[in-house]
Structures are given as structure tokens and as C-alpha cells.
Amino acid sequence: MQSFFKRISISVSTSALITLAVGLCLTALCYVSARQIESESTRLLLQYHASGHTLRAAMLPANGMSLDANHRGSLYVLLGGLLSSLLATAYVFQLVTRNSVIARITGERTAALQFANLRLSEDIAARMHTEQSLRLRERIIEVSANAIILCSADAPGYLIEYVNPAFERITGYAAGEVIGQRLEDLQGPEQGRQDMHEITAALREQREGKAIVRNFRKDGSCYWSELFVAPVRDDGDGPVSHFVVAQYDISTVMRFEQELEFQARHDILTGLANRALLRERLEQAMAVTRRSGLPLWVVFIDLDRFKFVNDTLGHDAGDTVLKSVAERLRDATREVDTVARLGGDEFVLLLPQHGNGEPGTAILQRIQDAVAQPLQFGEYEFFLSCCMGVAVYPDDGQDADTLIKHADIAMYRAKELGRGHWQFYASSMKRAPWSGWDWRASCAMPWNGASSTSNTSPSWT
């Protein structure tokens, strides 16, 4: 019955009324049936009695009960039915009431469980998303081409707790060799540590910082890296617990920049100083000379018959000659001197005077002798010579352009005397009448720091 009322899902009062109605209907049916039986029994009894049969004794109730006893039996059936209906109604009412309470509690707990399951599902989904994000970030860190270092925020050591594979590849150190070590130990020997002031300040002040530093690999080789350090806080805005350090290997970039800087300030063919570096060093030397009062020599050199080498053996042989001459000029001068190539077969020397170590004409002779050494090209042997013009600062000019121009004029005068001569500039020397030539215009490139690999020389050589 409990399952019946649960299935039909009716209210408590409705269930009780239905039970009572059914009980009353059944009681009424029983009562009507009893009354019909009673009437039929009375009719038969009277009929037998009127016919004079001897069945009266058999038809009369036992123990001398009268016909009213049957009527009382019907009343008893009626009362019993009514009582049974009331009891059944009360039982059904209590049963349905309890079922309703159970259903309500079950519904509430089911709703609570469903809500809890929904929250749990959301938490699980959020946790899975977080785990996926963490795994993705971990994979990104693992496959990163840049070194990633995680270190503790505990000063002063800032001990390393994690390094990614790129760190092992760049530095040559395995993870087990650096975990637990101090962060500053990664820069190599203590005497080689430098440029770490910004990183140290960022760690101390628990902020972001970056710097370009020189590091050393496990094998002792040097490499340049750009370091970025950032604090990691607990729960987003809590205290700093760790620092993450990103290390970018910029050795290739640094070498490229150094090469560009070298090419911008040196001749590509010979490696000597070019126009830009010559002008810079000449201005520095003039500043030193103004303080010391000692003179400065500017020597303009031009090779004799260099065009003959180009015409007979080709430009490759000419390039070889220029490289050899550049090396000989470096060997014949001091470390404080500057050897530059302006273009073609034209060279300029800066010979500063230092105390009593005055270069004098001896250095000019040494340069002549160095250039005159024979050159061997296969079965051919060549002997070169050069002409030189000398301008002295400050007597022969107050600026770089004037000094080089006067040294060039003096070199022209030396060429008039023949091969292998030199001349000092004098105020009586003027620009050669056969030439409206300017020393800067004669060079393959303008005075802007660029250098030329061409060994083309003027036609007057």
C-alpha cells in the first residue's frame, strides 16, 4: 500500500479521504448484504412455518435466539465495518504522512547531494583545467630554447631549486650539479663575475630586473646572456617565496654586434683601422699632445708601382700584397702607434711622441725597410717600395683633415724625388699643379667610417 500511494503521488488528506470512502462503501455493501440475508432467512422461516412443516426447530436460531438477533448481527457488521474503515483510514493517513515526510527529507537530501555533486564536478573540472594548464606550462618550460631557473627567495644564497633542459644544454651543467647551489655561482669564478649589480639589487628588493652578463660554461668557455629575474608570490599577492630567472643566450648576437662594430671601424681586407677609427684616434692623440706639448706625426704612405702588380698578377695578388704590407707596417710600428688604410694602396700612420722616445727619422727608415722586403708569388719575386709624406701636429695643422691633407701633399713631393723617398710638409708646399685631387675624394668611400676592400690605386702610381 505504501508503494501504491507513493506511485500515485497524492496528498495526505486525499489518501485518507479515499481510504475512508472505500471503507464506508465496503461497510455499506456488507451491511446491505447482511440485511438481504436476514430478510431472506425471515421470509423462508415464515413460509415454512405457515405450511405446517416441522422444520421450525431446524430453522430457528440455536440457544433460543429470536429473529431480532439477526438484525443485531447486521448492526454489528455495520459497526465493525465503520470501525475498520476508521482504523484503515487512520493507518493510511499515518502511512501517507510518514511517506510524505520521508519523501520531503529524501528530496531535500537529494537536492543537497545534487548540488554537492555539481560543485564537486565544477571543482573537478577546475582542477583538471588547472592541472592541464600546469602541465602545458611545464611542457613549455621544458621545451623552451631559453634557460629557466627557479630559486628560493631566501637571502643571501637564493638556492636553486629547478633548472630546465635548455639550461643544461647551454651551460653544460646537469640539473643535479646545480640544484641546491647559490644563484651567483652560475656566473663562474668569483674574479669573473661582473654586471650583476642590477640582478643583485632586484633580488634584494624583491622586484623585477634584467641585465646583460658574461657567464662561463662547465668547460670554462665564456658566453653572454641576458638575464630576467621576477619574484613569485604565494596566492598572487602573498609574500615572495621564489624567483624565476630566464636566461637568454645572446652570444651570437654579441659576436654579430662586435663584428659589425669591428667592420665599421676597421678595413675589411687588412684589418687595419679605417677612416672613422683613424679620425677618432687622431683627435684623441691631438688632445694628448695639447696636454703634453709633445709633437704628433701623421705619415701618409703610398706604395710604388702597385698598379703593376694588379695589372700583371691580378687583383687577388694585389690583395695579398696589401695584406702583407699591412702586417709589415704593424710589425714596424709600436703598440701606441696607429696603422690605418684609407683605400687602394694608401696607408696612414699616427706616430705620437712619448717623452724622450721620439720616433725621429729612424722609424721612417724602419718602415721603408719593412716594405722593401721581397714578396714571393710562385716563381716570381717582387720588391716593393713606398713614398711617405709627414705632417707634424700642431705645426702643420690644427685639425685632422688639415693634417692628413698636408701629409698627402708631402707624399706627392716625395714621389717627385722618385721611389722610396719621404718628405716632411713645409708651408711652401702647395697642392700639386697637375691635380685638383683631394685625399678624401681619392678614396673609394667617403669619410664616414666605411672601409673598402678594393685595392684600386690612383693612376699616378
RANORQUI-V842558 format. One record per residue. N is the residue number from 1. RES is the residue in one letter. SS is DSSP state (h for helix, s for strand, l for the rest). Layout:
BEGIN
{{N & RES & SS} {N & RES & SS}}
END
This chain:
BEGIN
{{1 & M & l} {2 & Q & h} {3 & S & h} {4 & F & h} {5 & F & h} {6 & K & h} {7 & R & h} {8 & I & h} {9 & S & l} {10 & I & l} {11 & S & l} {12 & V & h} {13 & S & h} {14 & T & h} {15 & S & h} {16 & A & h} {17 & L & h} {18 & I & h} {19 & T & h} {20 & L & h} {21 & A & h} {22 & V & h} {23 & G & h} {24 & L & h} {25 & C & h} {26 & L & h} {27 & T & h} {28 & A & h} {29 & L & h} {30 & C & h} {31 & Y & h} {32 & V & h} {33 & S & h} {34 & A & h} {35 & R & h} {36 & Q & h} {37 & I & h} {38 & E & h} {39 & S & h} {40 & E & h} {41 & S & h} {42 & T & h} {43 & R & h} {44 & L & h} {45 & L & h} {46 & L & h} {47 & Q & h} {48 & Y & h} {49 & H & h} {50 & A & h} {51 & S & l} {52 & G & l} {53 & H & l} {54 & T & l} {55 & L & l} {56 & R & h} {57 & A & h} {58 & A & h} {59 & M & h} {60 & L & l} {61 & P & l} {62 & A & h} {63 & N & h} {64 & G & h} {65 & M & l} {66 & S & l} {67 & L & l} {68 & D & h} {69 & A & h} {70 & N & h} {71 & H & h} {72 & R & h} {73 & G & h} {74 & S & h} {75 & L & h} {76 & Y & h} {77 & V & h} {78 & L & h} {79 & L & h} {80 & G & h} {81 & G & h} {82 & L & h} {83 & L & h} {84 & S & h} {85 & S & h} {86 & L & h} {87 & L & h} {88 & A & h} {89 & T & h} {90 & A & h} {91 & Y & h} {92 & V & h} {93 & F & h} {94 & Q & h} {95 & L & h} {96 & V & h} {97 & T & h} {98 & R & h} {99 & N & h} {100 & S & h} {101 & V & h} {102 & I & h} {103 & A & h} {104 & R & h} {105 & I & h} {106 & T & h} {107 & G & h} {108 & E & h} {109 & R & h} {110 & T & h} {111 & A & h} {112 & A & h} {113 & L & h} {114 & Q & h} {115 & F & h} {116 & A & h} {117 & N & h} {118 & L & h} {119 & R & h} {120 & L & h} {121 & S & h} {122 & E & h} {123 & D & h} {124 & I & h} {125 & A & h} {126 & A & h} {127 & R & h} {128 & M & h} {129 & H & h} {130 & T & h} {131 & E & h} {132 & Q & h} {133 & S & h} {134 & L & h} {135 & R & h} {136 & L & h} {137 & R & h} {138 & E & h} {139 & R & h} {140 & I & h} {141 & I & h} {142 & E & h} {143 & V & h} {144 & S & l} {145 & A & l} {146 & N & l} {147 & A & s} {148 & I & s} {149 & I & s} {150 & L & s} {151 & C & s} {152 & S & s} {153 & A & l} {154 & D & l} {155 & A & l} {156 & P & l} {157 & G & l} {158 & Y & l} {159 & L & s} {160 & I & s} {161 & E & s} {162 & Y & s} {163 & V & s} {164 & N & l} {165 & P & h} {166 & A & h} {167 & F & h} {168 & E & h} {169 & R & h} {170 & I & h} {171 & T & h} {172 & G & l} {173 & Y & l} {174 & A & l} {175 & A & h} {176 & G & h} {177 & E & h} {178 & V & h} {179 & I & l} {180 & G & l} {181 & Q & l} {182 & R & s} {183 & L & h} {184 & E & h} {185 & D & h} {186 & L & h} {187 & Q & h} {188 & G & l} {189 & P & l} {190 & E & h} {191 & Q & h} {192 & G & h} {193 & R & l} {194 & Q & l} {195 & D & l} {196 & M & l} {197 & H & h} {198 & E & h} {199 & I & h} {200 & T & h} {201 & A & h} {202 & A & h} {203 & L & h} {204 & R & h} {205 & E & h} {206 & Q & l} {207 & R & l} {208 & E & l} {209 & G & s} {210 & K & s} {211 & A & s} {212 & I & s} {213 & V & s} {214 & R & s} {215 & N & s} {216 & F & s} {217 & R & l} {218 & K & l} {219 & D & l} {220 & G & l} {221 & S & l} {222 & C & s} {223 & Y & s} {224 & W & s} {225 & S & s} {226 & E & s} {227 & L & s} {228 & F & s} {229 & V & s} {230 & A & s} {231 & P & s} {232 & V & s} {233 & R & s} {234 & D & l} {235 & D & l} {236 & G & l} {237 & D & l} {238 & G & l} {239 & P & l} {240 & V & s} {241 & S & s} {242 & H & s} {243 & F & s} {244 & V & s} {245 & V & s} {246 & A & s} {247 & Q & s} {248 & Y & s} {249 & D & s} {250 & I & l} {251 & S & h} {252 & T & h} {253 & V & h} {254 & M & h} {255 & R & h} {256 & F & h} {257 & E & h} {258 & Q & h} {259 & E & h} {260 & L & h} {261 & E & h} {262 & F & h} {263 & Q & h} {264 & A & h} {265 & R & h} {266 & H & s} {267 & D & l} {268 & I & l} {269 & L & l} {270 & T & l} {271 & G & l} {272 & L & l} {273 & A & s} {274 & N & l} {275 & R & h} {276 & A & h} {277 & L & h} {278 & L & h} {279 & R & h} {280 & E & h} {281 & R & h} {282 & L & h} {283 & E & h} {284 & Q & h} {285 & A & h} {286 & M & h} {287 & A & h} {288 & V & h} {289 & T & h} {290 & R & h} {291 & R & h} {292 & S & h} {293 & G & l} {294 & L & l} {295 & P & l} {296 & L & s} {297 & W & s} {298 & V & s} {299 & V & s} {300 & F & s} {301 & I & s} {302 & D & s} {303 & L & s} {304 & D & l} {305 & R & l} {306 & F & h} {307 & K & h} {308 & F & h} {309 & V & h} {310 & N & h} {311 & D & h} {312 & T & h} {313 & L & h} {314 & G & l} {315 & H & h} {316 & D & h} {317 & A & h} {318 & G & h} {319 & D & h} {320 & T & h} {321 & V & h} {322 & L & h} {323 & K & h} {324 & S & h} {325 & V & h} {326 & A & h} {327 & E & h} {328 & R & h} {329 & L & h} {330 & R & h} {331 & D & h} {332 & A & h} {333 & T & l} {334 & R & l} {335 & E & l} {336 & V & l} {337 & D & l} {338 & T & s} {339 & V & s} {340 & A & s} {341 & R & s} {342 & L & s} {343 & G & s} {344 & G & l} {345 & D & l} {346 & E & s} {347 & F & s} {348 & V & s} {349 & L & s} {350 & L & s} {351 & L & s} {352 & P & s} {353 & Q & l} {354 & H & l} {355 & G & l} {356 & N & l} {357 & G & l} {358 & E & l} {359 & P & l} {360 & G & h} {361 & T & h} {362 & A & h} {363 & I & h} {364 & L & h} {365 & Q & h} {366 & R & h} {367 & I & h} {368 & Q & h} {369 & D & h} {370 & A & h} {371 & V & h} {372 & A & l} {373 & Q & l} {374 & P & l} {375 & L & s} {376 & Q & s} {377 & F & s} {378 & G & l} {379 & E & l} {380 & Y & s} {381 & E & s} {382 & F & s} {383 & F & l} {384 & L & l} {385 & S & l} {386 & C & s} {387 & C & s} {388 & M & s} {389 & G & s} {390 & V & s} {391 & A & s} {392 & V & s} {393 & Y & s} {394 & P & l} {395 & D & l} {396 & D & l} {397 & G & l} {398 & Q & l} {399 & D & l} {400 & A & h} {401 & D & h} {402 & T & h} {403 & L & h} {404 & I & h} {405 & K & h} {406 & H & h} {407 & A & h} {408 & D & h} {409 & I & h} {410 & A & h} {411 & M & h} {412 & Y & h} {413 & R & h} {414 & A & h} {415 & K & h} {416 & E & h} {417 & L & h} {418 & G & l} {419 & R & l} {420 & G & l} {421 & H & l} {422 & W & s} {423 & Q & s} {424 & F & s} {425 & Y & l} {426 & A & l} {427 & S & l} {428 & S & l} {429 & M & l} {430 & K & l} {431 & R & l} {432 & A & l} {433 & P & l} {434 & W & l} {435 & S & l} {436 & G & l} {437 & W & l} {438 & D & l} {439 & W & h} {440 & R & h} {441 & A & h} {442 & S & h} {443 & C & l} {444 & A & l} {445 & M & l} {446 & P & l} {447 & W & l} {448 & N & l} {449 & G & l} {450 & A & l} {451 & S & l} {452 & S & l} {453 & T & l} {454 & S & l} {455 & N & l} {456 & T & l} {457 & S & l} {458 & P & l} {459 & S & l} {460 & W & l} {461 & T & l}}
END
